[in-house]
């Protein structure tokens, strides 16, 4: 049978269909079959502005106020990460606010101290939201005016929930001492993926927290394979990625009221009239977000906490629809990325953009001899392994690994200068002289980045996203190392074999480079126009678990513009590397794609397999000190996979590396910036 080849218009129609079908389906599940009204709300506080998604069940209002849950995300995330509890609890009759903490999503602080921004946003985020929600007519209070409000958060959101309870109890005790009417606005708290590691710096350790709980119902979800918390002895060694049993620790037992045989999954009553429970799913830190088990624990906890105030529904804890919303948004996400290449192809049929397509790139024969093949695969292996082996080194700017790179790059620099001078004085080959000078320059760039690492991409009003700063440094160093490899392989292997720069996809006119940029801007804009309309009308976005394309605001956009030039260097050098290494007669069709994936994500996947495979099998990760960056890498791999497809497809359609590099830069920088921690108003 002959394969059916679809034209760009058909592919574009399929992309739009996927976006719309996924969105309509996601909206259906997000609103629990239109029984819950989902709206975006914003409110000013004395510190700034908080934003969130309000889930209001049918019938909830002044005449029928409901128990209310305020739930929030962790570091580097946004309100949409709370889909599971927001959907499941609202369909069971609760009012839910899925909150953006300050400096995340669409919330911001009026002022952030540059000297200590970390402690500026999370300590009061939840409690400030409690103050607002307590005064809303659809939020239930008991006969004494106490708020029937539950607070919950994952990771950093758990810290914020902890602090909210402490602040609420302090306000209650102060009112009592002053002889004023005293109410507790928070009646239940459930933390996930957090303990007292960071709140203790603010004077809130396990003892202080437990004392503040009073008669509230409190729970903790502590994943057995959590990368950060629940093992104080592991903190001291820095080797935190080990299996945990929080219920058996001193903090866990004290939280439960020191029962004789502390067990997870059991409610314990306390002398003050409260109830305590610890849940211990066999999950990692980010797994909590995408777990039927953890969501069932949340449902059980709130049903028990508020059983006096809300009639129990017939919906079982295991009956969960949130994941269908996620799957639907995943379909829309596929449509979003599928839209770009056919959009570019259709634009290239216009007279203005028709010149962007360069002459076909002549395929290079590739290695023929066994020795050449050995060198080729050695280069591929190094290209795949370097970003993974030095991932933590570059993300955390570790001096040991940076010292190794500095030493090797300095030796290559010296050698390249010597060879260049040889060709210069012998006047053997002026082009070789220029090539080796370029190689020495590439080595010097690698050396310079390692030497200046401590001063590069530091948090500032210009580079105002701490995690993006780490990623962009990784990208920059990988880019210049790739540039160095390209120079070396061109001079030593490809040029002697007759390959010229046109086969690198580099030689096009400046006008067409500009047109390539405009193509990428228009294609990316088309995708984001869909997203903004969908966000406005349906309050959904495009995502699956840790990978999200969400609507950005003006602050995100301005921040992204500052990072884009640096990310462009990464995607550009990466595009050239893929073109050179996979556009040959030696690697046709599927082989070329597989090798491209190997170069970009092969080593990173091996890192994750080694990291989590050993953790699940033995109880200790292969790299037990690499916590946050291991989590970041999961989403990283998915995005690099997509970027590789875009690079390859754009090369096939345009015969140049510029269009794909521009498109990847725009889309993935906006994705990174809009989903991360962003400090505006740094002072």
C-alpha positions as CSV (number, residue, x, y, z in Angstrom):
1,X,0.0,0.0,0.0
2,X,1.2,3.5,-0.8
3,X,1.5,5.9,2.2
4,X,-0.7,8.9,2.2
5,X,1.1,12.2,2.2
6,X,-0.9,15.0,3.7
7,X,-0.5,18.6,2.5
8,X,0.3,21.5,4.9
9,X,-3.3,22.7,4.9
10,X,-4.6,19.3,6.0
11,X,-1.9,19.1,8.8
12,X,-2.9,22.6,9.9
13,X,-6.6,21.6,10.1
14,X,-5.7,18.5,12.1
15,X,-3.7,20.7,14.5
16,X,-6.6,23.1,15.0
17,X,-9.0,20.1,15.4
18,X,-6.8,18.6,18.1
19,X,-6.5,22.0,19.9
20,X,-10.3,22.6,19.9
21,X,-11.3,19.0,20.7
22,X,-8.8,18.8,23.5
23,X,-9.9,22.2,24.9
24,X,-13.6,21.4,24.8
25,X,-13.0,18.1,26.5
26,X,-10.7,19.7,29.1
27,X,-13.3,22.3,29.9
28,X,-16.0,19.6,30.3
29,X,-13.9,17.8,32.9
30,X,-12.6,21.0,34.5
31,X,-16.2,22.1,35.2
32,X,-17.3,18.6,36.2
33,X,-19.7,18.5,33.2
34,X,-20.6,22.2,33.6
35,X,-21.7,21.8,37.2
36,X,-18.9,23.9,38.5
37,X,-18.2,27.5,37.5
38,X,-14.5,28.1,37.0
39,X,-13.4,31.8,36.9
40,X,-10.1,33.5,37.3
41,X,-9.9,36.0,40.1
42,X,-7.4,38.5,41.3
43,X,-7.3,40.5,44.5
44,X,-4.9,43.1,46.0
45,X,-3.2,42.6,49.3
46,X,-0.8,44.8,51.3
47,X,2.1,42.9,49.7
48,X,1.0,42.8,46.1
49,X,-1.6,40.9,44.0
50,X,-2.7,37.3,44.2
51,X,-4.4,35.4,41.4
52,X,-6.2,32.1,41.3
53,X,-8.8,29.9,39.7
54,X,-12.0,29.9,41.7
55,X,-14.1,26.6,41.4
56,X,-17.7,27.4,42.5
57,X,-20.1,24.4,42.6
58,X,-23.7,24.9,41.4
59,X,-25.8,26.3,44.2
60,X,-22.9,27.7,46.3
61,X,-23.5,31.3,47.3
62,X,-24.7,33.5,50.1
63,X,-27.8,31.3,50.6
64,X,-25.7,28.2,50.6
65,X,-22.1,28.9,51.7
66,X,-19.7,25.9,51.5
67,X,-16.6,24.6,53.1
68,X,-13.7,26.0,51.2
69,X,-10.3,24.8,50.2
70,X,-7.4,27.0,49.2
71,X,-4.8,24.9,47.5
72,X,-1.5,26.0,46.0
73,X,1.5,24.8,44.1
74,X,5.2,24.4,44.8
75,X,8.4,26.2,43.6
76,X,8.6,26.8,39.9
77,X,4.9,26.0,39.3
78,X,1.6,27.8,39.0
79,X,-2.1,27.3,40.0
80,X,-2.9,24.9,37.2
81,X,-0.7,22.3,38.9
82,X,-3.5,21.9,41.4
83,X,-6.0,20.6,38.9
84,X,-6.5,17.3,40.7
85,X,-7.7,18.6,44.1
86,X,-9.5,21.5,42.6
87,X,-11.6,19.4,40.2
88,X,-12.2,16.5,42.6
89,X,-13.2,18.6,45.6
90,X,-15.3,21.1,43.7
91,X,-17.3,18.3,42.0
92,X,-18.0,17.0,45.6
93,X,-19.5,20.4,46.6
94,X,-16.5,22.3,48.0
95,X,-15.6,25.8,47.0
96,X,-11.9,25.7,45.8
97,X,-9.4,28.4,45.1
98,X,-6.3,27.1,43.2
99,X,-3.9,29.9,44.0
100,X,-0.8,31.4,42.3
101,X,1.6,32.2,45.1
102,X,3.4,35.5,45.0
103,X,6.1,35.6,42.3
104,X,4.5,32.7,40.4
105,X,2.0,32.5,37.6
106,X,0.0,35.8,37.5
107,X,0.6,36.9,41.1
108,X,3.3,39.4,42.1
109,X,4.8,41.2,45.0
110,X,5.1,45.0,45.1
111,X,8.7,44.8,46.3
112,X,11.2,41.9,46.5
113,X,14.5,42.3,48.4
114,X,17.3,41.2,46.2
115,X,19.3,40.2,49.3
116,X,16.7,37.5,50.3
117,X,14.0,37.0,47.7
118,X,13.3,33.3,48.6
119,X,11.6,34.2,51.9
120,X,9.6,37.0,50.3
121,X,6.9,35.1,48.5
122,X,5.8,31.9,50.2
123,X,5.5,32.6,54.0
124,X,2.3,34.7,53.6
125,X,0.8,33.7,50.2
126,X,-1.8,31.2,51.6
127,X,-2.7,33.3,54.7
128,X,-3.2,36.4,52.6
129,X,-5.6,34.3,50.4
130,X,-7.4,33.1,53.6
131,X,-8.0,36.7,54.6
132,X,-9.7,37.4,51.3
133,X,-11.7,34.2,51.0
134,X,-13.0,34.4,54.6
135,X,-14.9,37.5,53.7
136,X,-16.6,36.0,50.6
137,X,-20.3,35.2,50.9
138,X,-20.0,31.7,49.5
139,X,-17.5,30.7,52.2
140,X,-19.0,28.9,55.2
141,X,-18.4,30.0,58.8
142,X,-19.7,28.2,61.9
143,X,-22.0,29.7,64.5
144,X,-19.1,31.4,66.2
145,X,-17.7,32.9,63.1
146,X,-14.8,30.4,62.7
147,X,-13.9,29.8,59.0
148,X,-14.7,26.4,57.6
149,X,-11.6,26.7,55.4
150,X,-9.0,24.1,54.6
151,X,-5.5,25.1,53.3
152,X,-3.3,22.9,51.3
153,X,-0.2,23.1,49.2
154,X,2.5,21.0,47.6
155,X,6.2,21.5,48.5
156,X,6.7,25.3,48.8
157,X,2.9,25.5,49.0
158,X,3.0,23.1,52.0
159,X,5.4,25.6,53.7
160,X,3.0,28.4,53.0
161,X,0.1,26.3,54.4
162,X,2.1,25.6,57.5
163,X,2.9,29.3,58.0
164,X,-0.8,30.2,57.4
165,X,-1.9,28.0,60.3
166,X,0.7,29.5,62.6
167,X,-0.3,33.1,61.5
168,X,-4.0,32.2,62.0
169,X,-3.4,30.8,65.5
170,X,-1.3,33.9,66.4
171,X,-4.1,36.2,65.3
172,X,-6.6,34.1,67.3
173,X,-4.5,34.2,70.5
174,X,-3.8,37.9,70.1
175,X,-7.5,38.7,69.8
176,X,-8.2,36.6,72.9
177,X,-5.4,38.4,74.9
178,X,-6.8,41.8,73.9
179,X,-10.4,40.8,74.8
180,X,-11.7,41.0,71.3
181,X,-13.8,38.5,69.4
182,X,-11.5,35.7,68.4
183,X,-12.0,33.4,65.4
184,X,-9.9,30.7,63.7
185,X,-10.3,31.2,60.0
186,X,-8.6,27.9,59.1
187,X,-10.1,24.7,60.4
188,X,-8.0,22.1,58.4
189,X,-4.6,21.9,56.8
190,X,-3.1,19.3,54.5
191,X,0.5,19.6,53.4
192,X,2.1,17.6,50.6
193,X,5.8,17.1,49.9
194,X,6.9,19.4,52.7
195,X,8.2,19.4,56.3
196,X,9.9,22.0,58.4
197,X,13.2,22.3,56.6
198,X,12.6,25.9,55.5
199,X,9.9,27.1,57.9
200,X,12.3,26.5,60.7
201,X,14.3,29.5,59.5
202,X,11.3,31.5,60.4
203,X,11.0,30.0,63.8
204,X,8.4,27.4,62.8
205,X,9.7,23.9,63.6
206,X,7.7,20.8,64.3
207,X,7.0,21.7,67.9
208,X,5.8,25.3,67.0
209,X,3.6,24.0,64.2
210,X,2.0,21.3,66.4
211,X,1.3,23.8,69.1
212,X,-0.4,26.1,66.6
213,X,-2.7,23.3,65.2
214,X,-4.9,23.4,68.3
215,X,-8.2,21.7,67.5
216,X,-7.7,21.7,63.7
217,X,-7.7,18.6,61.6
218,X,-4.2,18.3,60.0
219,X,-2.6,15.9,57.5
220,X,0.6,15.4,55.7
221,X,1.3,13.6,52.5
222,X,4.9,12.3,52.6
223,X,6.0,10.4,49.5
224,X,8.4,7.5,50.4
225,X,10.7,8.5,47.6
226,X,10.4,12.3,48.0
227,X,13.6,13.9,46.7
228,X,13.8,16.6,49.5
229,X,12.0,16.0,52.8
230,X,11.0,13.7,55.6
231,X,14.4,12.5,56.7
232,X,16.3,15.0,59.0
233,X,19.4,12.7,59.1
234,X,19.6,12.9,55.3
235,X,19.7,16.7,55.4
236,X,23.0,16.6,57.3
237,X,24.7,14.6,54.6
238,X,23.0,16.4,51.7
239,X,22.0,13.0,50.3
240,X,18.3,13.5,50.5
241,X,17.1,11.2,47.7
242,X,16.5,8.1,49.8
243,X,13.5,6.1,50.8
244,X,11.7,7.6,53.8
245,X,9.2,6.5,56.5
246,X,8.0,9.8,58.0
247,X,5.5,8.3,60.4
248,X,8.3,6.6,62.2
249,X,10.5,9.7,62.6
250,X,10.5,11.9,65.7
251,X,8.8,14.8,63.8
252,X,6.2,12.5,62.3
253,X,5.4,10.8,65.6
254,X,5.1,14.1,67.4
255,X,2.7,15.3,64.7
256,X,0.5,12.3,65.3
257,X,0.5,12.9,69.0
258,X,3.2,10.3,69.8
259,X,0.9,7.2,69.6
260,X,2.5,3.9,70.9
261,X,2.5,2.5,67.3
262,X,2.4,5.2,64.8
263,X,1.1,4.1,61.4
264,X,0.4,5.9,58.2
265,X,-3.1,6.2,56.8
266,X,-4.7,6.3,60.3
267,X,-6.4,9.3,61.9
268,X,-5.3,10.0,65.5
269,X,-7.1,12.2,68.0
270,X,-5.2,14.7,70.0
271,X,-5.7,16.1,73.5
272,X,-6.7,19.4,72.1
273,X,-9.6,18.0,70.1
274,X,-7.8,17.8,66.7
275,X,-7.1,14.9,64.4
276,X,-3.9,14.0,62.7
277,X,-3.0,11.7,59.8
278,X,0.1,11.0,57.7
279,X,-0.2,9.4,54.2
280,X,2.9,7.8,52.7
281,X,2.4,6.9,49.0
282,X,5.3,5.2,47.2
283,X,5.9,8.3,45.1
284,X,8.5,10.9,44.3
285,X,8.0,14.6,44.9
286,X,6.5,15.6,41.6
287,X,4.6,12.3,41.3
288,X,2.2,13.7,43.9
289,X,0.8,16.0,41.3
290,X,-0.1,13.2,38.9
291,X,-1.4,10.5,41.2
292,X,-4.7,8.8,41.7
293,X,-3.6,7.6,45.1
294,X,-2.5,11.0,46.4
295,X,-5.7,12.5,45.1
296,X,-7.7,9.9,46.9
297,X,-5.9,10.7,50.1
298,X,-6.8,14.4,49.6
299,X,-10.5,13.5,49.0
300,X,-10.6,11.3,52.1
301,X,-8.9,14.0,54.2
302,X,-11.3,16.8,53.3
303,X,-14.4,14.5,53.5
304,X,-13.4,13.6,57.1
305,X,-12.4,17.2,58.0
306,X,-15.7,18.7,56.8
307,X,-18.1,15.9,57.3
308,X,-20.2,18.0,59.7
309,X,-20.8,20.7,57.2
310,X,-21.3,19.0,53.8
311,X,-23.5,16.1,53.0
312,X,-21.4,13.1,51.9
313,X,-21.7,12.5,48.1
314,X,-22.0,9.1,46.6
315,X,-18.8,9.8,44.6
316,X,-16.1,7.3,45.7
317,X,-12.6,8.5,46.4
318,X,-11.3,6.4,43.5
319,X,-13.8,8.0,41.1
320,X,-11.6,10.7,39.7
321,X,-12.0,12.7,36.5
322,X,-9.1,15.2,36.8
323,X,-6.8,12.9,34.7
324,X,-9.2,13.1,31.8
325,X,-8.8,16.9,31.9
326,X,-5.0,16.3,31.8
327,X,-5.3,13.9,28.9
328,X,-7.5,16.3,27.0
329,X,-5.0,19.1,27.5
330,X,-2.3,16.8,26.3
331,X,-4.3,16.4,23.0
332,X,-4.4,20.2,22.8
333,X,-0.7,20.3,23.5
334,X,0.0,18.0,20.6
335,X,-2.1,20.2,18.4
336,X,-0.2,23.3,19.5
337,X,3.2,21.9,18.5
338,X,1.8,20.2,15.4
339,X,0.6,23.6,14.2
340,X,4.0,25.3,13.6
341,X,5.5,23.4,10.7
342,X,2.4,23.4,8.4
343,X,1.9,27.1,9.2
344,X,5.5,27.8,8.1
345,X,5.0,25.8,4.9
346,X,1.9,27.7,4.0
347,X,3.5,31.0,4.6
348,X,6.4,29.9,2.4
349,X,4.0,29.6,-0.5
350,X,3.6,33.4,-0.4
351,X,5.9,35.5,-2.6
352,X,7.5,37.3,0.4
353,X,8.5,34.2,2.3
354,X,9.1,31.9,-0.7
355,X,12.8,32.9,-0.8
356,X,13.4,31.5,2.8
357,X,13.7,28.0,1.4
358,X,17.3,27.6,0.4
359,X,18.6,25.3,-2.3
360,X,18.5,21.7,-1.3
361,X,21.4,20.8,1.0
362,X,23.6,18.2,-0.8
363,X,23.8,15.1,1.4
364,X,27.2,14.3,2.7
365,X,28.4,10.7,2.2
366,X,29.2,10.4,5.9
367,X,31.9,8.1,7.3
368,X,32.8,5.2,5.0
369,X,35.8,3.6,6.6
370,X,35.6,1.8,9.9
371,X,38.0,4.3,11.5
372,X,35.7,7.1,10.3
373,X,32.7,5.4,11.7
374,X,34.4,4.9,15.0
375,X,35.3,8.6,15.2
376,X,31.7,9.6,14.2
377,X,30.1,7.5,16.9
378,X,32.6,8.7,19.4
379,X,31.5,12.3,18.6
380,X,27.9,11.3,18.9
381,X,28.5,9.6,22.2
382,X,30.3,12.6,23.6
383,X,27.6,15.0,22.3
384,X,25.0,12.9,24.1
385,X,26.8,12.4,27.3
386,X,28.4,15.8,28.0
387,X,25.1,17.6,28.7
388,X,24.1,14.8,31.1
389,X,27.4,14.1,32.8
390,X,27.8,17.8,33.5
391,X,24.2,18.6,34.0
392,X,24.4,19.2,37.8
393,X,27.8,20.9,37.4
394,X,26.4,23.5,35.0
395,X,23.0,23.9,36.7
396,X,24.5,24.4,40.1
397,X,27.9,25.9,38.9
398,X,29.9,23.3,40.8
399,X,33.6,24.2,40.9
400,X,34.9,20.7,40.6
401,X,33.2,19.9,37.2
402,X,33.8,23.5,36.0
403,X,37.5,23.1,36.8
404,X,37.6,20.0,34.6
405,X,36.0,21.8,31.6
406,X,38.3,24.8,32.2
407,X,41.4,22.6,32.0
408,X,40.4,20.8,28.9
409,X,39.3,23.9,27.1
410,X,42.5,25.7,27.9
411,X,44.6,22.8,26.5
412,X,42.5,22.8,23.3
413,X,42.9,26.6,23.1
414,X,46.7,26.4,23.3
415,X,46.8,23.5,20.8
416,X,44.5,25.3,18.3
417,X,46.7,28.5,18.5
418,X,49.8,26.4,17.9
419,X,48.3,24.7,14.9
420,X,47.0,28.0,13.5
421,X,50.4,29.6,13.8
422,X,51.9,26.6,12.0
423,X,49.6,27.1,9.0
424,X,50.1,30.9,9.1
425,X,53.9,30.8,9.0
426,X,54.2,27.9,6.6
427,X,51.6,29.6,4.4
428,X,50.2,26.2,3.6
429,X,46.5,27.0,3.8
430,X,45.0,30.3,4.7
431,X,41.6,28.8,5.2
432,X,43.0,26.2,7.6
433,X,44.6,29.1,9.5
434,X,41.2,30.8,9.8
435,X,39.5,27.6,10.8
436,X,42.0,26.9,13.6
437,X,41.7,30.5,14.8
438,X,38.0,30.0,15.0
439,X,38.5,26.8,16.9
440,X,40.8,28.6,19.4
441,X,38.1,31.2,19.8
442,X,35.5,28.5,20.6
443,X,37.8,27.0,23.2
444,X,38.4,30.4,24.7
445,X,34.6,30.9,25.0
446,X,34.3,27.6,26.9
447,X,37.2,28.7,29.1
448,X,35.7,32.1,29.7
449,X,32.3,30.8,30.6
450,X,33.8,28.4,33.2
451,X,36.0,31.2,34.7
452,X,33.2,33.7,34.8
453,X,30.5,31.3,35.9
454,X,30.0,32.9,39.3
455,X,29.2,36.2,37.8
456,X,27.1,35.1,34.9
457,X,23.3,35.0,35.0
458,X,23.0,36.0,38.6
459,X,19.6,37.0,40.0
460,X,19.0,40.7,39.2
461,X,16.2,43.0,37.9
462,X,17.4,42.0,34.4
463,X,17.8,38.2,34.9
464,X,14.9,37.9,37.3
465,X,14.2,34.1,37.3
466,X,16.5,32.0,39.5
467,X,15.8,28.7,37.8
468,X,15.8,30.1,34.3
469,X,19.2,31.5,35.1
470,X,20.5,28.0,35.9
471,X,19.0,26.6,32.7
472,X,20.4,29.3,30.5
473,X,23.9,28.9,31.9
474,X,23.6,25.1,31.1
475,X,22.4,26.0,27.6
476,X,25.1,28.5,27.0
477,X,27.9,26.2,28.0
478,X,26.5,23.3,26.0
479,X,26.2,25.7,23.0
480,X,29.8,26.8,23.1
481,X,31.0,23.2,23.6
482,X,28.9,22.2,20.6
483,X,30.5,25.1,18.6
484,X,33.9,23.8,19.6
485,X,33.1,20.2,18.5
486,X,31.7,21.5,15.2
487,X,35.0,23.5,14.6
488,X,37.2,20.5,15.4
489,X,35.2,18.0,13.4
490,X,35.0,20.3,10.4
491,X,38.7,20.9,10.3
492,X,39.8,17.3,11.1
493,X,37.2,15.2,9.4
494,X,34.6,17.0,7.3
495,X,36.6,19.5,5.4
496,X,39.3,17.0,4.3
497,X,36.5,14.8,3.1
498,X,35.1,17.7,0.9
499,X,32.2,18.9,3.0
500,X,31.6,22.7,2.8
501,X,29.6,25.1,5.0
502,X,26.6,25.1,2.7
503,X,26.0,21.5,3.9
504,X,25.8,22.9,7.4
505,X,22.6,24.8,6.5
506,X,24.3,28.1,7.4
507,X,24.8,29.9,4.1
508,X,21.7,32.1,3.4
509,X,21.4,35.8,2.8
510,X,20.9,38.2,5.7
511,X,17.4,39.1,4.3
512,X,16.3,35.5,4.4
513,X,17.6,35.2,8.0
514,X,15.3,38.1,8.9
515,X,12.5,36.4,7.0
516,X,13.2,33.2,8.9
517,X,12.8,35.1,12.1
518,X,9.5,36.6,10.9
519,X,8.3,33.2,9.9
520,X,9.0,31.9,13.4
521,X,7.4,34.9,15.1
522,X,4.2,34.4,13.0
523,X,4.0,30.7,13.6
524,X,4.6,31.0,17.3
525,X,2.1,33.9,17.5
526,X,-0.6,31.8,15.8
527,X,-0.2,29.1,18.5
528,X,-0.3,31.5,21.3
529,X,-3.4,33.3,19.9
530,X,-5.2,30.0,20.2
531,X,-3.9,29.7,23.7
532,X,-4.9,33.2,24.8
533,X,-8.4,32.8,23.4
534,X,-8.8,29.4,25.1
535,X,-7.5,30.8,28.4
536,X,-10.0,33.6,28.1
537,X,-13.0,31.5,27.2
538,X,-12.4,28.1,28.8
539,X,-9.7,28.7,31.6
540,X,-7.6,25.8,30.4
541,X,-4.2,25.6,28.7
542,X,-2.0,23.0,27.0
543,X,-0.1,20.6,29.3
544,X,0.7,17.2,30.6
545,X,2.1,16.8,34.1
546,X,5.3,18.9,34.2
547,X,5.2,20.2,30.7
548,X,2.9,23.2,30.2
549,X,2.2,25.9,27.7
550,X,0.3,28.6,29.6
551,X,-0.8,32.1,28.9
552,X,1.9,34.6,29.8
553,X,1.6,38.2,31.0
554,X,3.5,41.3,30.1
555,X,6.1,40.7,32.8
556,X,6.7,37.2,31.5
557,X,7.1,38.5,28.0
558,X,9.6,41.2,28.9
559,X,11.6,38.7,30.9
560,X,11.6,36.2,28.1
561,X,12.9,38.8,25.7
562,X,16.0,39.2,27.9
563,X,16.7,35.4,27.9
564,X,15.9,34.7,24.2
565,X,19.3,35.8,22.7
566,X,21.1,33.3,24.9
567,X,18.7,30.4,24.3
568,X,18.9,31.2,20.6
569,X,22.7,30.4,20.7
570,X,21.8,27.0,22.1
571,X,19.1,26.1,19.6
572,X,21.2,27.5,16.7
573,X,24.3,25.5,17.6
574,X,22.2,22.5,18.3
575,X,20.5,22.8,14.9
576,X,23.8,23.0,13.1
577,X,25.0,19.9,15.0
578,X,21.9,17.9,14.1
579,X,22.2,19.0,10.4
580,X,25.9,18.0,10.2
581,X,25.6,14.7,12.1
582,X,22.3,13.4,10.7
583,X,21.9,14.8,7.2
584,X,24.1,12.2,5.4
585,X,23.7,9.2,3.3
586,X,25.0,7.2,6.3
587,X,21.9,8.2,8.3
588,X,18.7,8.3,6.3
589,X,15.2,8.8,7.5
590,X,14.4,7.2,10.8
591,X,18.1,6.6,11.6
592,X,18.7,10.4,11.4
593,X,15.8,11.1,13.8
594,X,17.0,8.5,16.3
595,X,20.5,9.8,16.3
596,X,19.2,13.3,16.7
597,X,17.2,12.1,19.8
598,X,20.3,10.4,21.0
599,X,22.4,13.6,20.8
600,X,19.8,15.8,22.5
601,X,18.3,13.6,25.1
602,X,20.0,10.2,25.1
603,X,22.4,11.0,27.9
604,X,19.8,12.9,29.9
605,X,17.4,9.9,29.8
606,X,20.3,7.6,30.9
607,X,20.8,10.0,33.9
608,X,17.1,9.7,34.9
609,X,17.0,6.0,34.5
610,X,20.1,5.6,36.7
611,X,18.8,8.2,39.2
612,X,15.3,6.8,39.7
613,X,15.9,3.2,38.8
614,X,18.4,2.8,41.6
615,X,16.2,4.8,44.0
616,X,13.2,2.5,43.5
617,X,15.3,-0.7,43.6
618,X,17.7,0.0,46.4
619,X,16.1,3.0,48.2
620,X,19.0,5.4,47.4
621,X,19.3,7.3,44.1
622,X,22.5,7.1,42.0
623,X,23.0,10.8,42.6
624,X,21.3,11.4,46.0
625,X,22.4,15.0,46.2
626,X,20.8,16.0,42.9
627,X,17.3,16.8,44.0
628,X,15.6,19.8,42.3
629,X,17.5,19.4,39.1
630,X,16.5,15.8,38.8
631,X,12.9,16.9,38.8
632,X,13.6,19.8,36.4
633,X,15.2,17.3,34.0
634,X,12.0,15.3,33.6
635,X,10.2,18.2,31.9
636,X,13.5,19.2,30.2
637,X,13.7,15.9,28.4
638,X,10.2,16.2,27.0
639,X,10.8,19.7,25.8
640,X,14.1,18.8,24.1
641,X,12.4,15.9,22.4
642,X,9.8,18.3,20.9
643,X,12.5,20.8,20.0
644,X,14.5,18.1,18.2
645,X,11.4,17.3,16.1
646,X,10.9,21.0,15.3
647,X,14.6,21.4,14.4
648,X,14.6,18.4,12.0
649,X,11.2,19.3,10.4
650,X,12.2,22.9,9.9
651,X,15.5,21.8,8.3
652,X,13.6,19.6,5.9
653,X,11.2,22.3,4.8
654,X,13.5,25.3,4.7
655,X,17.0,23.8,4.1
656,X,18.4,26.1,6.8
657,X,19.0,26.0,10.5
658,X,17.7,29.5,11.3
659,X,13.9,29.0,11.1
660,X,13.9,26.1,13.6
661,X,16.3,27.8,15.9
662,X,14.2,31.0,16.0
663,X,10.9,29.0,16.6
664,X,12.4,26.9,19.4
665,X,13.8,29.9,21.1
666,X,10.5,31.8,21.1
667,X,8.3,28.9,22.2
668,X,10.5,27.3,24.8
669,X,11.7,30.5,26.3
670,X,8.1,31.6,26.8
671,X,7.3,28.2,28.3
672,X,10.2,28.3,30.7
673,X,9.6,31.9,31.8
674,X,5.8,31.7,32.3
675,X,6.0,28.5,34.4
676,X,8.8,29.5,36.8
677,X,9.5,31.7,39.7
678,X,9.8,35.3,38.6
679,X,10.8,38.2,40.8
680,X,9.6,41.5,39.6
681,X,10.2,44.7,41.5
682,X,13.5,43.5,42.9
683,X,15.1,46.1,45.1
